[in-house]
Amino acid sequence: MVPYTIDLLNDDGSIDETLVVVFEHDDAAIDHVGGIDHRHAIEVRQGDRHVALFPPLAGPPPFQPSRRG
């Protein structure tokens, strides 16, 4: 198991929040980050090694009208 650093970035690219989590491999860390709800980019590192960069969300989620029956 290896520690990974997950940086949640602001809209200007500065770090908003840092999480340190432990996973067996890169794929597990990447899968975990895919489930994080964050408006801006997310960077994943393992030590000094860059693993992945998730781009910011393109915009708000599409409007979902409620269904009335």
Wavefront OBJ file of the C-alpha trace (Angstrom):
o trace
v 0.000 0.000 0.000
v 1.295 3.387 -1.008
v 0.194 6.921 -0.013
v -1.222 9.122 -2.774
v -1.700 12.874 -2.540
v -4.913 14.240 -4.024
v -4.978 18.014 -4.520
v -8.370 19.646 -5.064
v -7.586 22.801 -7.008
v -9.232 26.224 -7.112
v -10.267 27.850 -10.381
v -6.880 29.622 -10.487
v -4.941 26.329 -10.100
v -3.946 26.870 -6.480
v -4.555 24.090 -3.978
v -7.888 24.321 -2.165
v -7.602 21.084 -0.186
v -5.148 18.176 0.032
v -6.094 14.606 0.847
v -3.614 11.818 1.533
v -5.021 8.341 0.938
v -3.453 4.891 0.687
v -4.023 2.526 -2.257
v -2.362 -0.545 -3.712
v -1.854 0.947 -7.187
v -2.505 3.936 -9.460
v -5.755 2.548 -10.881
v -7.329 2.373 -7.424
v -6.338 5.980 -6.690
v -7.705 7.141 -10.048
v -10.982 5.272 -9.483
v -11.313 6.909 -6.066
v -10.800 10.393 -7.496
v -13.451 9.750 -10.138
v -16.008 9.670 -7.329
v -14.997 12.998 -5.762
v -17.482 15.790 -6.418
v -15.290 18.856 -6.925
v -15.944 21.809 -9.231
v -12.346 22.430 -10.314
v -9.397 20.305 -11.404
v -8.006 17.470 -9.274
v -4.358 16.353 -9.340
v -3.135 12.951 -8.136
v 0.485 12.341 -7.124
v 2.391 9.484 -5.550
v 5.461 10.999 -3.938
v 7.114 13.216 -6.561
v 5.487 11.278 -9.417
v 2.523 12.815 -11.236
v -0.207 10.174 -11.683
v -3.206 11.995 -13.159
v -4.889 15.348 -13.637
v -8.663 15.495 -13.846
v -9.882 18.598 -15.681
v -12.478 20.901 -14.131
v -16.141 20.165 -14.702
v -17.436 21.881 -17.843
v -20.393 23.464 -16.058
v -23.315 22.772 -13.834
v -25.063 19.459 -14.259
v -27.858 19.546 -16.834
v -31.297 20.477 -15.581
v -33.389 17.442 -14.742
v -37.094 18.304 -14.655
v -39.071 16.469 -12.043
v -41.502 13.902 -13.313
v -45.006 14.245 -12.066
v -47.369 11.375 -12.421
l 1 2 3 4 5 6 7 8 9 10 11 12 13 14 15 16 17 18 19 20 21 22 23 24 25 26 27 28 29 30 31 32 33 34 35 36 37 38 39 40 41 42 43 44 45 46 47 48 49 50 51 52 53 54 55 56 57 58 59 60 61 62 63 64 65 66 67 68 69
